[in-house]
Amino acid sequence: MQRVLIIGGCGRIGSSIAQDIINHTEAEVTITGRNPQLGMAALERFQDKVQFQVLDLSNQHQVKTVVSKADVVVHSAGPFHYRNADVLRICIEEGVNYVDVSDQRSFTHKALEQHSAAKTAGVTAIINTGVFPGISNSMVRQGVEALDKADEIKLSYIVAGSGGAGITVMRTTFIGIQQPFEAWIDNRWQTIKPYTGRECLDFGKPYGKAHVYWYDMPETTTLQETFSVDSVITKFGSVPDFYNYATWMMAHGLPEKVLKSPKTVEFLAQVSHVMTDVSDRFTGTGVAMRCDVKGYGSEGAAHYISTFSHESASVAAGMGTGSIVELLLKGELVQPGVHPVEQALSTELFQSILKSRQLTIEKTINFLQENEQ
């Protein structure tokens, strides 16, 4: 029997990944965590369809032992701002395929540095899976392939309330607004302050128009390298809009030293978690994404737009990652090396994933007149 190890599998994202793998494969699933009580609670939720093992990532001997028994390892123990790439390195050493839900630029760079080692070892490692990044990256690939030439990629994300993703995502959000980041604009890297550039976009049903802001994501780097476009824009926002104003105030109102303090991050994450526990009852915990690709098609200048939504951000992330695991287990995705998902996953395979999980992406292409360009 094939075995899947999910590191950080007791959290909401890890649990959603486990559920998707259970739904679509016959693999034996083991989830890990540092807290035995959380592990036992997870076993009850899964009705003993998974196994649990206590695992401390700082104990590399222990990590190596559990990794060596798996066919695929999923790394979902965020926030990835604080993670090195040791789990990936151990997978390469043990010859085990690897998937993660990383959503942080520096971690992405650390992982990509191991591309040659993974290729030599015959290990397929797919990073930045999930919903955003993840499904969003494949939406971009669809858009680029729909045009003859792509010049600009823009990805915009909104999450309702907590997104059902747990406190780790709250921590990630507040870490992400701590300092300026580099964005690829007009063929050069430019410094952007997070949570600026407020913009209202139409995300389609059920959210309609919502506001987003500049936000640092690893796609800024990988999409530019994959598709060689002039600009890559990544923006994020929350529903209801109240949370955007609160986050903006944190990003622009707190002294830098205070904002970067781990104690501040933890305090803000805990307060936000309590607030969204209340608001989630009214707003839901969904996610919506919009992909804009501008360039040229058969009829001249073109603007490709696609949208995606799901009632649960955490479940959608589980589907994005679980589907990659399924393809690895079936041997349908074999690409030794370390790859962001848009490089590894063909549009044909992506469409098969959408169909098997009953997910829909709405797409349109608008051809522009000269005075509209």
C-alpha positions as CSV (number, residue, x, y, z in Angstrom):
1,M,0.0,0.0,0.0
2,Q,1.2,3.5,-0.8
3,R,1.9,5.8,2.1
4,V,1.5,9.6,2.5
5,L,3.0,11.5,5.3
6,I,1.5,14.9,6.1
7,I,3.7,17.0,8.3
8,G,1.5,19.5,10.2
9,G,-1.5,17.4,9.4
10,C,-3.5,18.3,12.5
11,G,-4.2,21.9,11.4
12,R,-7.1,22.9,9.2
13,I,-5.1,23.0,6.0
14,G,-3.3,19.7,6.8
15,S,-6.6,18.1,7.7
16,S,-8.2,19.3,4.5
17,I,-5.3,17.8,2.5
18,A,-5.7,14.5,4.4
19,Q,-9.4,14.4,3.6
20,D,-8.9,15.0,-0.1
21,I,-6.3,12.2,-0.3
22,I,-8.7,9.9,1.5
23,N,-11.4,10.8,-0.9
24,H,-9.4,10.3,-4.1
25,T,-6.8,7.6,-3.3
26,E,-6.4,4.3,-1.5
27,A,-3.2,5.5,0.2
28,E,-2.5,5.0,3.9
29,V,-2.3,8.5,5.4
30,T,-0.3,9.5,8.5
31,I,-0.6,13.0,10.0
32,T,2.0,14.5,12.4
33,G,2.1,17.2,14.9
34,R,3.8,18.2,18.2
35,N,0.7,18.0,20.3
36,P,-0.7,14.6,21.1
37,Q,-4.0,16.0,22.2
38,L,-4.5,17.7,18.8
39,G,-3.5,14.4,17.2
40,M,-6.1,12.4,19.1
41,A,-8.8,15.0,18.3
42,A,-7.8,14.7,14.6
43,L,-8.1,10.9,14.7
44,E,-11.7,11.3,16.1
45,R,-12.6,13.7,13.3
46,F,-11.3,11.2,10.7
47,Q,-12.9,8.2,12.4
48,D,-9.6,6.4,12.4
49,K,-9.1,6.7,8.6
50,V,-5.7,8.2,9.3
51,Q,-2.8,7.4,11.6
52,F,-1.1,10.0,13.9
53,Q,2.5,10.3,15.0
54,V,4.1,12.9,17.2
55,L,6.9,14.7,15.3
56,D,9.2,17.5,16.2
57,L,10.7,19.0,13.1
58,S,13.8,20.1,15.0
59,N,14.7,16.4,15.5
60,Q,16.1,15.5,12.1
61,H,16.8,11.9,13.0
62,Q,13.1,11.5,13.8
63,V,12.1,13.3,10.7
64,K,14.4,11.1,8.6
65,T,12.9,8.0,10.1
66,V,9.3,8.8,9.3
67,V,10.1,10.3,5.9
68,S,11.9,7.1,4.8
69,K,8.6,5.1,5.2
70,A,6.6,7.3,2.9
71,D,6.0,7.4,-0.8
72,V,5.0,11.1,-0.7
73,V,5.6,13.7,2.0
74,V,3.4,16.8,2.3
75,H,4.8,19.7,4.2
76,S,2.0,21.8,5.7
77,A,3.6,23.0,8.9
78,G,3.6,26.8,8.5
79,P,4.1,29.7,8.9
80,F,6.9,29.1,6.3
81,H,8.6,32.4,7.1
82,Y,10.2,30.4,10.0
83,R,11.0,27.2,8.1
84,N,14.1,26.0,6.4
85,A,14.1,23.5,3.6
86,D,15.4,20.5,5.7
87,V,12.2,18.4,5.2
88,L,12.8,18.7,1.4
89,R,16.5,18.0,1.8
90,I,15.7,14.8,3.8
91,C,13.1,13.7,1.2
92,I,15.7,14.1,-1.5
93,E,18.2,12.0,0.5
94,E,15.6,9.3,1.1
95,G,14.3,9.3,-2.5
96,V,10.8,10.3,-1.5
97,N,8.6,12.6,-3.6
98,Y,7.6,15.9,-1.9
99,V,4.8,18.5,-1.9
100,D,4.3,21.6,0.2
101,V,1.8,24.4,0.7
102,S,4.5,27.0,1.2
103,D,3.4,30.6,0.6
104,Q,6.5,32.6,1.4
105,R,9.1,33.9,-1.0
106,S,12.3,33.2,1.0
107,F,11.2,29.6,1.6
108,T,10.5,29.2,-2.1
109,H,14.0,30.3,-2.9
110,K,15.5,27.9,-0.4
111,A,13.5,25.0,-1.9
112,L,14.4,25.9,-5.5
113,E,18.1,25.9,-4.6
114,Q,17.7,22.1,-4.2
115,H,16.5,21.6,-7.7
116,S,19.7,19.9,-9.0
117,A,19.9,17.6,-6.0
118,A,16.3,16.5,-6.5
119,K,16.7,16.0,-10.2
120,T,19.8,13.8,-9.7
121,A,18.0,11.8,-7.0
122,G,14.9,11.3,-9.3
123,V,12.7,13.0,-6.7
124,T,9.7,15.1,-7.9
125,A,9.2,18.0,-5.6
126,I,6.2,20.4,-6.2
127,I,6.1,23.5,-4.1
128,N,3.5,26.3,-3.6
129,T,0.5,24.0,-4.0
130,G,-2.8,24.7,-2.4
131,V,-5.3,27.4,-3.4
132,F,-3.2,30.5,-3.5
133,P,-0.5,29.8,-4.4
134,G,-1.5,26.6,-6.1
135,I,-4.8,26.5,-8.1
136,S,-4.1,30.2,-8.8
137,N,-0.8,29.4,-10.6
138,S,-2.5,26.9,-12.9
139,M,-5.2,29.6,-13.6
140,V,-2.3,31.8,-14.8
141,R,-0.9,29.0,-17.0
142,Q,-4.4,28.6,-18.6
143,G,-4.5,32.3,-19.3
144,V,-1.0,32.5,-20.8
145,E,-1.7,29.6,-23.0
146,A,-4.9,31.2,-24.2
147,L,-2.9,34.1,-25.7
148,D,-0.2,34.3,-28.3
149,K,1.9,36.5,-26.1
150,A,1.5,37.5,-22.4
151,D,2.9,40.8,-21.1
152,E,1.3,41.2,-17.7
153,I,0.0,38.8,-15.0
154,K,-2.1,39.9,-12.2
155,L,-3.4,37.7,-9.4
156,S,-5.9,38.9,-6.9
157,Y,-7.3,37.0,-3.9
158,I,-10.0,37.6,-1.3
159,V,-10.8,35.5,1.8
160,A,-14.1,35.7,3.7
161,G,-13.4,36.0,7.4
162,S,-10.8,33.4,8.5
163,G,-11.2,31.3,5.4
164,G,-11.6,28.4,7.8
165,A,-7.8,28.1,7.7
166,G,-7.0,28.5,11.4
167,I,-4.7,30.7,13.4
168,T,-1.5,29.9,11.4
169,V,-2.9,31.8,8.4
170,M,-3.6,34.8,10.7
171,R,0.1,34.7,11.7
172,T,1.2,34.5,8.1
173,T,-0.9,37.6,7.2
174,F,0.6,39.8,9.9
175,I,4.1,38.6,9.1
176,G,3.5,39.4,5.5
177,I,2.7,43.1,6.2
178,Q,5.9,43.7,8.1
179,Q,8.2,45.1,5.4
180,P,8.4,46.2,1.8
181,F,9.0,43.6,-0.9
182,E,10.3,43.5,-4.4
183,A,7.7,43.2,-7.3
184,W,8.4,42.7,-11.0
185,I,6.9,45.7,-12.7
186,D,7.8,47.0,-16.2
187,N,10.7,44.6,-16.6
188,R,12.5,45.6,-13.4
189,W,12.2,44.9,-9.6
190,Q,10.5,47.7,-7.7
191,T,10.0,48.1,-4.0
192,I,6.4,47.9,-2.9
193,K,4.9,48.6,0.6
194,P,2.4,45.9,1.5
195,Y,-1.2,46.8,1.8
196,T,-1.1,49.8,-0.5
197,G,-2.6,50.2,-4.0
198,R,-6.2,49.6,-2.8
199,E,-8.3,48.5,-5.8
200,C,-11.8,47.3,-6.4
201,L,-12.3,44.2,-8.6
202,D,-15.1,42.0,-9.7
203,F,-14.6,38.4,-8.5
204,G,-17.9,37.1,-9.9
205,K,-20.4,35.2,-7.8
206,P,-20.9,35.0,-4.9
207,Y,-18.7,37.9,-3.8
208,G,-19.0,40.4,-6.6
209,K,-16.9,43.5,-6.2
210,A,-14.3,43.5,-3.4
211,H,-11.1,45.4,-2.5
212,V,-7.6,44.1,-2.7
213,Y,-4.1,45.5,-1.8
214,W,-0.5,44.8,-2.8
215,Y,0.7,41.7,-0.9
216,D,3.9,39.7,-1.2
217,M,3.5,36.2,-2.6
218,P,6.0,33.7,-4.0
219,E,4.2,33.8,-7.4
220,T,5.9,37.2,-8.0
221,T,9.1,35.4,-8.5
222,T,8.1,32.1,-10.0
223,L,5.6,33.3,-12.5
224,Q,8.0,35.9,-13.9
225,E,10.6,33.1,-14.3
226,T,8.2,30.7,-15.8
227,F,6.5,33.0,-18.3
228,S,9.0,35.8,-18.9
229,V,6.4,38.6,-18.7
230,D,6.9,42.3,-18.2
231,S,5.0,42.6,-14.9
232,V,3.6,40.3,-12.1
233,I,1.1,41.8,-9.7
234,T,-0.2,40.0,-6.6
235,K,-2.9,41.5,-4.4
236,F,-4.9,40.3,-1.4
237,G,-8.0,41.4,0.5
238,S,-10.6,40.3,3.0
239,V,-14.3,40.2,3.3
240,P,-15.9,42.1,5.0
241,D,-14.0,45.2,4.1
242,F,-13.7,46.1,7.8
243,Y,-10.8,43.6,8.0
244,N,-9.0,45.4,5.2
245,Y,-9.1,48.7,7.1
246,A,-7.9,47.0,10.3
247,T,-5.0,45.3,8.5
248,W,-4.1,48.6,6.7
249,M,-3.9,50.3,10.1
250,M,-1.6,47.6,11.4
251,A,0.6,47.8,8.4
252,H,0.9,51.6,8.3
253,G,0.1,52.8,11.9
254,L,2.3,50.6,14.1
255,P,6.0,51.4,14.5
256,E,8.2,49.0,12.5
257,K,9.9,47.6,15.6
258,V,6.5,46.9,17.2
259,L,5.1,45.3,14.0
260,K,8.0,43.0,13.6
261,S,7.9,41.7,17.2
262,P,6.8,38.0,17.4
263,K,4.7,39.0,20.5
264,T,2.8,41.6,18.4
265,V,2.2,39.1,15.6
266,E,0.9,36.5,18.0
267,F,-1.3,39.1,19.8
268,L,-2.8,40.3,16.5
269,A,-3.3,36.7,15.3
270,Q,-5.1,35.7,18.4
271,V,-7.3,38.8,18.4
272,S,-8.2,38.3,14.7
273,H,-8.9,34.6,15.3
274,V,-11.4,35.5,18.0
275,M,-13.0,38.2,15.8
276,T,-13.4,35.9,12.8
277,D,-14.8,33.1,14.9
278,V,-17.8,35.5,15.4
279,S,-17.9,37.0,11.9
280,D,-17.5,33.7,10.1
281,R,-21.1,32.9,11.0
282,F,-22.2,35.7,8.9
283,T,-19.6,36.0,6.1
284,G,-18.7,32.3,5.6
285,T,-15.1,31.2,5.2
286,G,-14.8,31.1,1.4
287,V,-12.1,32.2,-1.0
288,A,-12.2,33.9,-4.4
289,M,-9.5,34.4,-6.9
290,R,-9.2,36.5,-10.1
291,C,-6.5,36.0,-12.7
292,D,-5.9,38.8,-15.3
293,V,-3.4,38.2,-18.1
294,K,-2.8,40.9,-20.7
295,G,-1.1,40.5,-24.0
296,Y,-1.9,39.7,-27.6
297,G,-4.1,37.1,-29.2
298,S,-5.3,36.2,-32.7
299,E,-7.3,39.4,-32.9
300,G,-4.8,41.8,-31.4
301,A,-4.4,43.2,-27.9
302,A,-6.2,41.0,-25.4
303,H,-7.3,40.8,-21.8
304,Y,-7.9,37.3,-20.4
305,I,-9.9,37.1,-17.1
306,S,-10.6,34.0,-15.1
307,T,-12.3,33.7,-11.7
308,F,-12.6,30.9,-9.1
309,S,-14.4,30.6,-5.8
310,H,-15.1,28.0,-3.2
311,E,-17.1,28.1,0.0
312,S,-14.1,27.1,2.1
313,A,-10.6,28.4,1.6
314,S,-9.1,25.5,3.7
315,V,-11.0,22.9,1.7
316,A,-10.0,24.4,-1.6
317,A,-6.3,24.4,-0.4
318,G,-6.7,20.7,0.5
319,M,-8.0,20.0,-3.0
320,G,-5.2,21.8,-4.6
321,T,-2.5,20.0,-2.7
322,G,-4.3,16.6,-2.5
323,S,-4.7,16.5,-6.2
324,I,-1.0,16.9,-6.7
325,V,-0.4,14.0,-4.3
326,E,-2.9,11.9,-6.2
327,L,-1.1,12.5,-9.5
328,L,2.3,11.6,-7.9
329,L,0.9,8.4,-6.5
330,K,-0.6,7.4,-9.8
331,G,2.7,8.2,-11.6
332,E,1.0,10.8,-13.8
333,L,3.2,13.6,-12.6
334,V,6.9,12.6,-12.9
335,Q,9.2,15.6,-13.1
336,P,12.4,15.1,-11.1
337,G,13.6,18.4,-9.6
338,V,12.0,21.2,-7.5
339,H,9.2,23.0,-9.4
340,P,6.5,25.6,-8.6
341,V,3.2,24.1,-9.5
342,E,2.7,26.1,-12.7
343,Q,5.9,24.6,-14.1
344,A,5.0,21.0,-13.2
345,L,1.3,20.8,-13.9
346,S,0.1,20.8,-17.5
347,T,-3.2,22.5,-18.3
348,E,-4.6,19.1,-19.3
349,L,-3.9,17.6,-15.9
350,F,-5.2,20.7,-14.2
351,Q,-8.5,20.4,-16.1
352,S,-8.8,16.8,-15.0
353,I,-8.3,17.8,-11.4
354,L,-11.0,20.4,-11.7
355,K,-13.4,17.9,-13.2
356,S,-12.7,15.1,-10.6
357,R,-13.3,17.6,-7.7
358,Q,-16.3,19.4,-9.4
359,L,-14.5,22.7,-9.4
360,T,-15.3,25.4,-12.0
361,I,-13.3,28.3,-13.4
362,E,-15.1,31.0,-15.3
363,K,-13.0,32.4,-18.3
364,T,-13.4,35.3,-20.7
365,I,-11.1,37.0,-23.3
366,N,-11.7,40.6,-24.3
367,F,-10.0,41.9,-27.4
368,L,-9.2,45.6,-27.1
369,Q,-9.4,48.4,-29.6
370,E,-6.3,50.5,-30.1
371,N,-7.6,53.3,-28.0
372,E,-8.3,50.9,-25.1
373,Q,-4.7,49.6,-24.9
